[in-house]
């Protein structure tokens, strides 16, 4: 596998409203734990859509991992122009700081938000340009926005052998429990 889409919950879907939430650390550790073996087997690109939540936390993980794995590259492909413009200033700064550190940033639509078609076009492109997906989504915890990309990724897996990897709430809780035991 050469390229992997990493996505999942938006921060608010996890009741995370700022970067100080301790849960982010455990989510990032879960992402890193899944990425390391893939990188060591030849993964070259991690791609996200840059949404505030799992996507940007995955970017942080990859930026850090690039110190150990200099061949690893990071891409953010947004659905439309300036997706962060309605976010609070602190989140805008965070997003823009990450964009400065990626190897490639692009948008599917070169105009501001205009409709759900932009999100669908983005997902089409991301699924077409990657060999697999790492998705943080747990249906048992209730439906949320990642359910749509999961459905499409599983269909692509059936048709084309697209790799589907996931992280569940139990995975993240296991990491948090392990950390607490070590204290």
N, C-alpha and C positions, 0 to 999 in steps of 0.2 A: 504494500500500500504506500502510495506516494503523497496523497493528500487526504486530509481528514477535516470534516466539518464538525465543529464543537458548538453546541448550543443547548438551550434548556430554558428553565424558568427565568422570568423577569424578576428583578429584586422584589418588587411589591407583592408578587405571587407567593413569595416565601416570608412575607412580613418583615423584609429587610428594607430599612428606609435611610440608612447611611452606611458609610464605609467602615464604621467602628464596630459593627455587629460581629461577634465572635464566630458566628456560623459561617461567615465568608471564608475564614481560615480553613475550616474543615472541608468546605466545598472545594476550595483550591487544592487541598491535599488529595482529595478524591480524584480530581481531574489529573493532577500530576501523576498519581499512581497508575492511572490508565494510560497516560501518554508515554511514560518512560519506556516500557517494553516496545511500544510501537516505533518510537524514535530509534531505539537501539536495533530494530529490525529494518530500518531504512525510511521511516516516515520523513518527508521533506517539508511539507507545508501543513500548517494548521490554519483553517479558514473559519471565520465567524461572521455573523451579520452585524456585530457591534451593538447589539441591544444592551440596555442597562440591566445587568444581572449576570447570569452564568457566562454569557458571551464575553463581557469585558473582564470578568475574573479569569476566564481561560486565557485571555490575552496577557494578563499579568503573569500567569503561570509560564506561558511560552516565552515571554520577554526574559524572565528569570532563567528558564531552562537554556536559553540561547548562549549563556555563559559557559555551560558544560557541553552543549551540543551546537557548535557554531554553524553547522550546516542547516539547522532548523530555521524555517522561514515562517512568517506570520502575515496573514492577510485579513483585512476587514472589508467586506462587501456590503454596503448599506443599500437599502431598498430605494431610497430617495435622497435628495440633496439636504444637507443640514438636519439630520434627524434629531439632533440634540438641542435645536434652537428653542424649544419650549420647556426644556428641563431647567431646574434650579441652577444657578451659576456654579455652585460647587460641583455638581454632576457634569456640567458642560466642561469645566476645567479638567476634570478627571478624564473625560472622553477624549478631549483634544490632546491631552498629554499622552494617552495611549496611542493615538493616531500618529504622533511624532515618532513613535518607536516601532511601527510596523514596517514590513518590507514592501507591502503593497496595500493601497487603499483605493477603492473605487465605489461607484454607485451604479445601480442598475438603471435607474431613471435619473436624468440630469435636471430634474425639477423638484420643487418642494412636494410635500405629501399631497397627493391628488386622488388617492383612492386605494382600496384594498388590492387592486390589480398589481400595484407596485410590490406589495409584499409577496404575492403569488409569483410574480416574475423573478423576484429575488430568490425565493425558495427553488424555483425551477433551475435557475442558474447554479445555485450552490449544490444542488443534488447532481446536476449534470457534470460539474467541474471537480467533484471530489470522489474518492474511492470508497468512502465510508463515513459514518457519523458516530460521534460520541454524544449521547443525549442524556442530560440530567432531567429525568422526568419520572414520576411515580404516580401512575393512574390510581393506585390504592389511596393516595392522599387527596384525590379529587381531580376533576378535569381542570386543565389550564391551557394556556396558549401553545405549549409544546406538543399537544396532542395531534395537531395538524401535520407538523413536520414528521412526527413519529409514524403516522399513517402512511405518508408518502414514502418515507424511507423504507418501511417494511414492504411496501408494494415493490419498490425498486430492488430490494433484497430478493424478493421472490422472482422477479423478472430477470435481473442482471447479476445477481450474486453480490450486490452492494453490501458492504460490511456494516452491521448494526451492533453498536456497543452502547451500554447504558450505565448510568449511575442512578441508584435509587436513594430514597431518604434513609433506608436501612444502612446503605453503604456509608453515608455521611455520618449517621449516628454511631456506627461502629468505630469510625476514626475518632470521633469526639470522645467516646467511652474509653478507647485505648489511651488517648492523651490524658484523660483524668486519672486512669490507673497508674500512669507513669509519674504522676505528681506525688 
